[in-house]
Amino acid sequence: MLQVGVVGCGVAGQAVATLLADAGHRVTVFERFTEALPSGAGLLLQPTGLAVLRALGLAGEAERLGARIDGLLGLNHRGHVVLDLAYADLHPAAYGLGIHRGALFGLLHGRLQRSAAGLVTDAEIVDVVRDGGRATVVDKAGRRHGPFDLVVVADGAHSRLRERLMPRARAPLYPWGCIWATVPDHRGFATAPGMLQQRLHGTATMMGLLPVGQDQVTLFWSLPAAELESGGSLDIEAWRIEAMALWPEAVALIEYAAHAASFARATYRHVALPRWNEGPILFIGDAAHGTSPQLGQGANLGLLDAQALSRALATNADLATALAQFARRRGPSVRFYRQASHLLTPFFQSHLAPLGVMRDVLMGPACRAPGLRGMMTTTLAGLRRGWLSVDALDADGRYPLDS
């Protein structure tokens, strides 16, 4: 049994804390806010992430709260297909799940509270101090907590602990981010097809609609990160006009979002660590491998990190051996998605107009080419282990966690 401290109460943090507490470890979660609350928009759970929720006993409730997604459809401003992928290509029973981040947070938080893990709020962790083979966390008020046999850092893509504890880590800010809003979808425009839909005009204009269940849809709009700086105002009327010109069929959703004017802003980092851990300090989730959201893998990769760590600790009595096994298991897949996301993003979010032309010409036909379509669909579903290797779904169309 280990004494484990978890920094961060997001998707990866709550999942790993619950799994480790269920396995008998003594776990304490540290959250910087007085009350642990969700932040962010809708997200797409892949078969991989759903498998971890199933292991936590949460998949059924997630499916009740979310919306089944059968594929991805992206059109350019001329109505030409840029992306058209279907989970059914992998297995007739395969699917993704659109869900609001708040709903997923609520499920994970309730599960955390039903576990034996402890939760310390109003404790912003600013440092982790090593003491031999153990580590102590230090909060902003100077309080020390621990020592712990293992400290799991899961404080997100903008992690300050990563900057302090792994100075060789790279985490540049992507030059593009987005605004988002979750709006009612009473007319069923987005929810009826069961698709994540996108509309694109070049590389500088992108809008997405993701059904997230409960008759709601999350709307995304791409913007340069410089326009998303805190305190800067958004020209909602200009956005409304541009969005309706790009996607006139979505006018009801656009008008509602413009009238509510309740857009949130998101920026992203491309995170690459020289290694997963520094002794007893381990990074997981976006703190370890944040990417752009273009491939829709962030929450799924974090959930898989949590499951892989729990399994590694269960099968190895020695902590160093367990962390080495964890790194071997998670390294190839994370490296692939970090590289693929970084390569793909400029074709969708950049000022490089020729890339938009290349995308429009090549990606639609690629979706119809058997070999390329297979790779693109397994990438969407979170199944890639690398550029040349891939996991397979089981006979029921589910992701086998022990694969």
C-alpha positions in Angstrom: 0.0 0.0 0.0 1.3 3.4 -1.0 0.8 6.9 0.3 -0.2 8.8 -2.9 -0.8 12.5 -3.4 -2.6 13.7 -6.5 -2.4 17.3 -7.6 -5.4 18.4 -9.6 -9.1 17.5 -9.5 -9.8 17.2 -13.2 -10.5 14.2 -15.4 -7.1 12.5 -15.0 -6.7 13.4 -11.4 -10.0 12.2 -10.2 -9.8 9.0 -12.2 -6.4 8.1 -11.0 -7.2 8.9 -7.4 -10.4 6.8 -7.5 -8.7 3.8 -9.1 -5.7 3.9 -6.7 -8.0 4.3 -3.7 -10.1 1.4 -4.8 -6.9 -0.7 -5.0 -6.2 0.0 -1.4 -3.7 2.8 -1.6 -4.0 5.8 0.7 -4.8 8.7 -1.6 -5.1 12.5 -1.0 -6.2 14.8 -3.8 -5.3 18.5 -3.7 -7.5 21.1 -5.4 -6.5 24.8 -5.6 -10.1 26.1 -5.6 -12.3 26.2 -2.5 -14.8 24.0 -4.3 -13.8 21.6 -7.0 -15.7 22.7 -10.2 -15.5 21.8 -13.9 -14.2 24.0 -16.6 -14.3 23.6 -20.3 -16.7 22.7 -23.1 -18.1 19.5 -24.5 -15.7 16.7 -25.2 -15.7 13.5 -27.2 -15.1 10.3 -25.3 -13.6 7.6 -27.5 -14.0 3.8 -27.1 -10.7 4.1 -25.1 -12.0 6.6 -22.6 -15.4 4.8 -22.3 -13.5 1.7 -21.4 -12.0 3.4 -18.4 -15.4 4.8 -17.3 -16.7 1.3 -17.6 -14.0 0.1 -15.2 -15.1 2.8 -12.8 -18.7 1.8 -13.1 -19.7 5.1 -14.8 -20.2 4.2 -18.4 -23.9 3.7 -18.2 -24.6 7.0 -16.5 -22.3 8.8 -18.9 -24.2 7.3 -21.8 -27.5 8.5 -20.3 -26.1 12.1 -19.9 -24.2 12.2 -23.2 -25.0 11.8 -26.8 -23.9 8.9 -29.0 -21.6 9.9 -31.8 -21.3 7.7 -34.8 -18.8 9.6 -36.8 -17.2 12.8 -37.9 -18.3 15.0 -40.8 -16.3 18.0 -42.0 -17.3 20.2 -45.0 -15.5 23.2 -46.4 -17.3 26.4 -47.3 -18.2 25.1 -50.7 -19.9 22.0 -49.2 -17.1 19.6 -50.3 -16.3 16.8 -47.9 -13.0 17.2 -46.0 -13.6 14.6 -43.3 -16.1 11.7 -43.3 -15.3 9.0 -40.8 -17.5 6.4 -39.1 -16.8 4.3 -36.0 -18.9 1.5 -37.6 -15.9 0.9 -39.9 -14.1 -0.5 -36.8 -17.0 -2.5 -35.5 -20.8 -2.3 -36.0 -21.2 -1.6 -32.3 -18.5 1.0 -31.9 -19.2 4.7 -31.2 -18.0 7.8 -29.4 -19.9 9.8 -26.8 -20.3 13.5 -26.8 -20.7 14.8 -23.2 -20.4 18.1 -21.5 -17.3 18.4 -19.4 -19.4 19.4 -16.4 -21.4 16.2 -16.6 -18.3 14.1 -16.9 -16.8 16.0 -14.0 -19.9 15.4 -11.9 -19.7 11.6 -12.5 -16.0 11.4 -11.7 -16.4 13.6 -8.6 -19.3 11.6 -7.2 -17.2 8.4 -7.8 -14.2 10.0 -6.1 -16.4 10.9 -3.1 -17.6 7.3 -2.8 -14.0 6.1 -2.7 -11.7 6.1 0.2 -9.6 9.0 -1.3 -9.4 12.2 0.7 -9.9 15.6 -0.9 -8.1 18.8 0.3 -9.6 22.0 -1.3 -8.3 25.6 -1.2 -4.8 24.2 -1.5 -2.9 25.5 -4.6 0.2 23.3 -4.8 3.2 25.4 -5.8 6.1 23.0 -5.2 7.0 19.4 -4.6 10.0 18.7 -2.4 11.8 15.4 -2.6 13.0 13.7 0.6 15.0 10.7 -0.5 12.6 8.3 -2.2 9.5 10.2 -1.0 8.0 13.7 -1.8 6.2 16.4 0.1 3.8 18.9 -1.6 3.8 22.5 -0.6 0.8 24.8 -1.0 0.7 28.5 -1.7 0.1 29.2 2.0 3.3 27.4 2.9 1.7 24.4 4.3 3.4 21.1 3.7 1.5 17.9 3.0 2.9 14.4 3.1 5.4 12.9 2.7 4.1 10.6 0.0 5.6 7.6 -1.7 4.2 8.9 -5.0 3.0 12.3 -6.1 0.9 12.3 -9.3 0.8 15.8 -11.0 -2.4 16.2 -13.0 -2.9 19.9 -13.0 -3.5 20.4 -16.7 -1.7 21.7 -19.8 -0.9 25.0 -18.2 0.8 23.3 -15.2 3.1 25.5 -13.2 4.5 22.5 -11.4 5.8 21.2 -14.7 7.7 24.4 -15.3 9.2 24.2 -11.8 10.0 20.5 -11.6 10.9 19.7 -15.2 12.6 22.7 -16.6 13.5 20.8 -19.8 9.9 20.2 -20.6 8.5 22.0 -23.7 5.0 23.5 -23.6 4.6 26.3 -26.2 1.2 27.9 -26.5 -0.5 27.1 -29.8 -1.1 30.3 -31.8 -4.8 29.3 -32.2 -7.4 28.6 -29.6 -11.2 28.8 -29.6 -14.3 30.2 -28.1 -17.1 27.9 -27.1 -20.7 27.9 -25.8 -23.1 25.1 -25.0 -26.6 25.9 -26.3 -30.0 24.2 -26.5 -30.7 22.2 -29.6 -34.5 22.0 -29.5 -34.8 21.6 -33.2 -32.5 18.6 -33.3 -30.2 20.1 -35.9 -27.0 18.7 -34.4 -28.3 15.8 -32.4 -30.3 14.0 -35.1 -27.3 12.9 -37.2 -25.3 11.7 -34.2 -22.2 13.3 -35.7 -19.5 15.7 -34.7 -19.8 18.2 -37.5 -17.3 20.9 -38.7 -17.4 23.6 -41.3 -14.2 25.1 -42.6 -13.1 28.0 -44.8 -9.4 27.9 -45.4 -7.3 27.4 -42.3 -8.4 30.6 -40.4 -12.1 29.8 -40.1 -13.5 26.7 -38.4 -16.7 26.0 -36.6 -17.7 22.8 -34.9 -20.9 21.4 -33.4 -20.7 18.5 -30.9 -23.9 17.0 -29.5 -23.4 16.6 -25.7 -26.7 15.1 -24.6 -29.7 16.4 -22.8 -30.8 18.3 -26.0 -27.7 20.4 -25.9 -24.8 21.0 -28.4 -21.4 22.6 -27.8 -20.4 25.1 -30.5 -16.7 25.8 -31.1 -15.2 28.7 -33.1 -11.5 28.9 -33.9 -9.7 32.2 -33.1 -6.0 33.2 -32.9 -4.8 33.0 -29.3 -3.9 36.7 -29.4 -7.6 37.5 -29.7 -8.4 35.4 -26.7 -6.2 37.2 -24.2 -7.8 37.8 -20.9 -9.7 41.1 -20.8 -10.0 41.5 -24.5 -13.6 41.9 -25.8 -15.1 39.7 -28.5 -17.1 41.3 -31.3 -20.1 39.0 -31.0 -22.1 40.7 -33.9 -19.2 40.3 -36.3 -18.9 36.6 -35.2 -22.6 36.1 -35.8 -22.5 37.4 -39.3 -19.4 35.4 -40.2 -20.8 32.2 -38.6 -24.1 32.4 -40.4 -22.4 32.9 -43.7 -20.2 29.8 -43.1 -23.0 27.6 -41.8 -26.5 29.0 -42.6 -28.2 25.7 -41.7 -27.1 26.3 -38.1 -28.7 29.8 -37.8 -30.8 28.9 -34.8 -27.8 27.8 -32.8 -25.7 30.7 -33.9 -28.4 33.2 -33.0 -28.9 31.7 -29.6 -25.2 31.7 -28.8 -24.9 35.3 -30.0 -27.9 36.5 -28.0 -26.6 34.7 -24.8 -23.1 36.1 -25.4 -21.8 33.6 -22.9 -18.7 32.4 -24.7 -15.8 30.8 -22.8 -12.3 30.9 -24.2 -9.7 28.2 -24.4 -6.0 28.1 -25.4 -3.9 25.0 -25.7 -0.3 23.9 -25.3 1.9 21.4 -27.1 3.4 19.6 -24.1 6.4 17.3 -24.4 8.3 16.0 -21.3 11.8 14.5 -21.4 10.4 11.7 -19.2 7.2 10.9 -17.3 8.6 11.1 -13.8 11.3 12.6 -11.7 11.8 10.0 -9.0 8.5 9.7 -7.0 6.9 12.6 -8.9 4.8 11.5 -12.0 3.1 13.7 -14.5 -0.1 12.5 -16.2 -2.9 13.9 -18.4 -2.5 17.2 -20.1 0.2 18.2 -17.7 2.3 15.4 -19.3 1.1 15.5 -22.9 -1.3 18.4 -23.7 -2.1 18.8 -27.4 -4.4 20.9 -29.6 -8.0 19.5 -29.5 -8.0 18.7 -33.2 -7.9 14.9 -32.6 -10.2 15.0 -29.6 -8.0 12.8 -27.4 -7.2 14.9 -24.3 -9.6 13.4 -21.8 -9.2 9.9 -23.2 -5.5 10.0 -22.9 -5.8 11.2 -19.3 -8.2 8.4 -18.5 -5.9 5.8 -20.0 -3.0 7.2 -18.0 -5.0 6.7 -14.8 -5.8 3.1 -15.7 -2.3 2.3 -16.8 -0.8 3.6 -13.6 -3.3 1.6 -11.5 -2.5 -1.5 -13.4 1.3 -1.0 -13.2 1.2 -0.5 -9.4 -1.0 -3.6 -9.1 1.4 -5.8 -10.9 4.7 -4.5 -9.5 5.7 -4.3 -5.8 8.6 -2.0 -6.6 7.5 1.6 -7.4 10.4 2.3 -9.8 9.6 -0.8 -11.7 5.9 0.1 -11.8 6.6 3.6 -13.2 8.9 2.2 -15.8 6.2 -0.2 -16.9 3.7 2.7 -17.0 6.0 4.7 -19.2 6.5 1.8 -21.6 2.8 1.3 -21.9 1.8 4.9 -22.4 4.8 6.2 -24.2 4.1 5.0 -27.8 0.5 6.0 -28.0 1.0 9.4 -26.4 4.0 10.1 -28.6 1.9 9.3 -31.7 -1.0 11.5 -30.7 1.3 14.4 -29.8 3.0 14.2 -33.1 -0.1 13.6 -35.2 -2.0 16.5 -33.5 1.0 18.8 -34.0 1.3 17.9 -37.7 -2.4 18.1 -38.4 -3.4 21.3 -36.6 -1.9 23.8 -39.1 -4.2 22.3 -41.8 -7.2 23.5 -39.7 -5.9 26.4 -37.6 -3.2 28.6 -39.0 -2.6 31.6 -41.3 -1.0 29.2 -43.8 -3.7 29.4 -46.6 -2.0 26.8 -48.9 -2.4 24.1 -46.3 -6.2 24.7 -46.4 -6.1 24.1 -50.2 -4.1 20.9 -49.7 -6.5 19.7 -47.0 -9.6 20.3 -49.1 -8.0 18.6 -52.1 -6.5 15.6 -50.4 -8.4 14.7 -47.2 -11.8 13.9 -48.7 -10.3 11.3 -51.1 -8.1 10.0 -48.3 -11.3 9.3 -46.3 -12.4 7.0 -49.1 -9.1 5.2 -49.7 -9.3 1.9 -47.7 -5.9 1.9 -46.1 -5.9 5.6 -45.3 -9.5 5.6 -44.1 -8.6 2.8 -41.7 -5.7 4.7 -40.2 -7.8 7.9 -39.9 -10.6 6.1 -38.2 -8.4 4.2 -35.7 -6.7 7.6 -35.0 -10.1 9.2 -34.3 -11.1 6.3 -32.0 -7.9 6.6 -29.9 -6.6 3.1 -30.9 -3.2 4.0 -32.4 -0.1 2.7 -30.6 2.1 4.4 -33.2 2.4 5.2 -36.9 2.6 1.5 -37.7 0.8 -0.2 -34.8 -2.8 -0.2 -33.6 -5.0 -1.8 -30.9 -8.2 -3.5 -31.9 -11.7 -3.5 -30.4 -13.0 -6.7 -28.9 -15.9 -8.9 -30.2 -18.4 -6.5 -28.6 -16.9 -3.4 -30.2 -15.3 -2.2 -26.9 -11.7 -1.3 -26.2 -10.0 -4.0 -24.1 -8.1 -2.2 -21.4 -5.6 -5.0 -21.0 -4.6 -5.0 -24.7 
